[in-house]
Structures are given as structure tokens and as C-alpha cells.
Amino acid sequence: MLKNKINTNQLIKYSILVYWSIFWFFNILDKLIGGSVFLWVGRDRFAQFQKFFASAGLESPIIADAALVVAAGLEVFAFVFFTGALIHFLKKRQDTSRSWFFIGICFTLITFTIFSIGDHVFGDRFELLEHTLFWFLTLFSWVIFIRLEKNTTNDGDILITKKQLLMASLVSVLLVLCTSISIFSYNENYFHRRTDALPAIPVGENIYKVSFPFLGGSTVFEKSIEKFKNENPTKKINHIYTVPNPLRLKKADGLIFYIITDNKE
């Protein structure tokens, strides 16, 4: 009968390793893609970091880019050690797996600590909440992993049957299917918002306002300017202003800019 059952402790440890490996893999992939493509709604991290550092008076893009490279390096190390821990775990090298997992946890805690400090400096409360929650989740993962390891050889381990595992797998597949359908639906019906030109709304004499959509990037900006020029052939653009930093930082991804024009002679 025991052959038809699976140790729950081992299953949870495996899930923890898989979660953090996938977590850092997608974070690294997001930085490599650097924006939005088909089936991927990401951010331009270089632009985001430059905006954060500029809000603190450090407008040189080299500083922001260097900080992003360091952050990406920490994420790569975390991914490597979590994935290594997973491989050793599958090969039943428990001690080696625990060592690799511990180093991955350390890199993760360092990464989220640095991010949280940056969130304080740049005044991004949403990111601060997110990174703080992940910091505690990382610590919680280590505590659970160690406690489960101590109880692995106990006779009182909770076991689940293969039927229960199959049911859990089916539920997981259904969740993945629902998520996939949602992603495809977004790309089919709403992805155009990431690339389409935006209308310029007049808010005063020769003043026009443009509000970016969620995660809008440089493509939207360039197309919006081109659209404005085509729709207003009698106007010439003198200046383009963004809203003050304190207002802009309260919007996680949005951007508002104003087009100041004059009549062509």
C-alpha cells in the first residue's frame, strides 16, 4: 500500500524548489525581452530604472543601467542555485540540494533587500509592498524546507495517494488552461493598446494632453507624436512636457505628457 503513496514532505520541498526556479527564470526572461511582445506583457526595465534614478536626482542613464545589471546578476545567481538545488533534489542528493537551496535563498534575500531599500528611496509604495512580501516569502520557504527535511524520516509523515496526486494535477492543469486562455484573450483583444497611437486631448490653447495606457512604451509615444502631426498639419510642436515627478511616481506604469504647440506661419 505504501508503494502507492507519496511522501507529502518531499512533494512540498519539490514544489518550493520548482516555484523559485520558475520565479527567477521568468524575471530574467522579462529583463531580456525588455518590453511587450506577443504573449508577453513585460516592462522596459532600463526605462523604469532610469525613471526611478532620475526622480532621485541621478539622471545619468549609466548609473541606472549599472544598477539594473547588478540586480540582474543577483537574479541570475539565484536562479542558478535554485535550479541546481532542484536537480540535486531529483537525484536524491539531499545535503547538496539543501546547500544549493540555502545559497539561492541568500541571493534572493539580498536581492529583495536591495529592491526594498530602493523602493524607499524612490518612493514607490506598490513595489515596496511587493518586494517586502517576497522577502518574507523567501524566509518562510527556507523555514518550511528545513522543518520538512527534519521530519522526512519520521514514521508520522503525511502520505498522499496517487489518486489524490492525480486530482491535484488535474486542478493544476485546469488553472494553467484558464491562465493560458486569459493570456491569449488579452493578446487577441487588448494587446493593440500596447502599440496603438493615443489621441491628444486639448486641455487649453495650444496645449494637448496624452495619457499612456498600462505598460505603454516608446512605440506608443512615437506613434502618438506621428498621429498628432498628421491630425494637426497647421500646428508645430514647440515642447513636450511630462507631469512633475511626484505625480508621475504615484502611477506605477502610466505616463502623462503635454504637447505645447504654435500655429505654423
C-alpha positions, 0 to 999 in steps of 0.5 A: 500500500505504501508503494502507492503513496507519496511522501507529502514532505518531499512533494512540498520541498519539490514544489518550493524548489520548482516555484523559485526556479520558475520565479527567477527564470521568468524575471530574467526572461522579462529583463531580456525581452525588455518590453511587450511582445506577443504573449508577453506583457513585460516592462522596459526595465532600463526605462523604469530604472532610469525613471526611478534614478532620475526622480532621485536626482541621478539622471545619468542613464549609466548609473541606472543601467549599472544598477539594473545589471547588478540586480540582474546578476543577483537574479541570475545567481539565484536562479542558478542555485535554485535550479541546481538545488532542484536537480540535486533534489531529483537525484536524491542528493539531499545535503547538496540540494539543501546547500544549493537551496540555502545559497539561492535563498541568500541571493534572493534575500539580498536581492529583495533587500536591495529592491526594498531599500530602493523602493524607499528611496524612490518612493514607490509604495506598490513595489515596496509592498511587493518586494517586502512580501517576497522577502518574507516569502523567501524566509518562510520557504527556507523555514518550511524546507528545513522543518520538512527535511527534519521530519522526512524520516519520521514514521508520522509523515503525511502520505498522499495517494496517487489518486489524490496526486492525480486530482491535484494535477488535474486542478493544476492543469485546469488553472494553467488552461484558464491562465493560458486562455486569459493570456491569449484573450488579452493578446487577441483583444487588448494587446493593440493598446500596447502599440496603438497611437493615443489621441491628444486631448486639448486641455487649453490653447495650444496645449494637448494632453496624452495619457499612456495606457498600462505598460505603454512604451516608446512605440506608443509615444512615437506613434502618438507624436506621428498621429498628432502631426498628421491630425494637426498639419497647421500646428508645430510642436514647440515642447513636450512636457511630462507631469512633475515627478511626484505625480508621475511616481504615484502611477506605477506604469502610466505616463502623462505628457503635454504637447505645447504647440504654435500655429505654423506661419 
